[in-house]
Amino acid sequence: MNNNIETFVTADGSVGLYNKELNEIYHSKFGAKTESLEKFINPAKIIDNHPLDILDLCYGIGYNTKCALDNFKNINSVDCVEIDRELVEKSLGFHSDNRIKNSKFIHFYIQDAREFVKNCTKKYDIIFHDGFAPHKQSILWSEDFILKLSKLLKPKGIYCTYNHSKPVLNALFKAGLILGYGNNSTVASFSKDLIQNPLSEFELGQLNTKSAITYKDKNLNLTHEEIMRQRLEETKSSNLKTLSGYLKTHKT
Ligand SMILES: C[S@@+](CC[C@H](N)C(=O)[O-])C[C@H]1O[C@@H](n2cnc3c(N)ncnc32)[C@H](O)[C@@H]1O
């Protein structure tokens, strides 16, 4: 594995990764497998009633794919997107899970997720979106990226992410999705009946404040630094209310 990546044992006994160079953890210290189950698999179980096409965006070492295989009865395909080939190759030995290694319905796309969403025409029942946090890697959370990603979701599909920051919620909202809570996470769908705990009007109102200004990356080719700089400029010149101003004037 890349010398910058260290392994550690998380609280549920599953192995997590930490990248020294990026100072970024790949998995929650409270449990890599638990996080996958609570934030991705369980919220998506609402549609385990027909052959599923699943998109695992930012496969890493594959907890979401592996837990999906353990938990969904009827899987048609799993497409896994990951930029780090070495990580994927090591992970296949790491999980020693022959289902992943030998499966005819699991496909790997070793590429930048931005290129994948630009070119993909397939539609999915379930999308797992597990990129690094936006303040470290905004390129996978821009409103433009999320709009393209939303086009890959079937009308009765469900999108799951651990992230619930306001710019990301706002990007999902602008893409026309209905937003809901997962377990300290976010679910979204074009189908109202798939969202059990929707955001309230009060919470949706918070998306019309400065703190919810989205990351922009029109041609899906900017660097993280360019996106962050552009958002800072937009925030400075914005006439929107601040979040604290909104909270003062609106009651729950
Ligand atoms: C938070 S970790 C995901 C953990 C993973 N779901 C698992 O079960 O191990 C984020 C992953 O995104 C990958 N990544 C980073 N930039 C990417 C990009 N532009 N396109 C695709 N994958 C990317 C990283 O290599 C890393 O494995």
The ligand as a Gaussian input file, in Angstrom:
#p B3LYP/6-31G(d) Opt

LIG

0 1
 C      -13.574000       8.272000       2.600000
 S      -12.659000       7.224000       1.533000
 C      -13.870000       6.029000       1.067000
 C      -13.855000       4.777000       1.906000
 C      -14.519000       3.636000       1.209000
 N      -15.907000       3.836000       0.888000
 C      -14.291000       2.305000       1.897000
 O      -15.252000       1.577000       2.135000
 O      -13.137000       2.004000       2.166000
 C      -12.571000       8.218000       0.058000
 C      -12.015000       7.475000      -1.149000
 O      -12.137000       8.332000      -2.286000
 C      -11.047000       8.059000      -3.166000
 N      -10.926000       9.204000      -4.077000
 C      -10.322000      10.396000      -3.836000
 N      -10.436000      11.209000      -4.885000
 C      -11.152000      10.548000      -5.818000
 C      -11.609000      10.884000      -7.113000
 N      -11.354000      12.092000      -7.638000
 N      -12.309000       9.973000      -7.802000
 C      -12.569000       8.740000      -7.272000
 N      -12.158000       8.367000      -6.027000
 C      -11.468000       9.256000      -5.314000
 C       -9.886000       7.906000      -2.208000
 O       -8.809000       7.224000      -2.818000
 C      -10.543000       7.139000      -1.058000
 O      -10.373000       5.757000      -1.233000

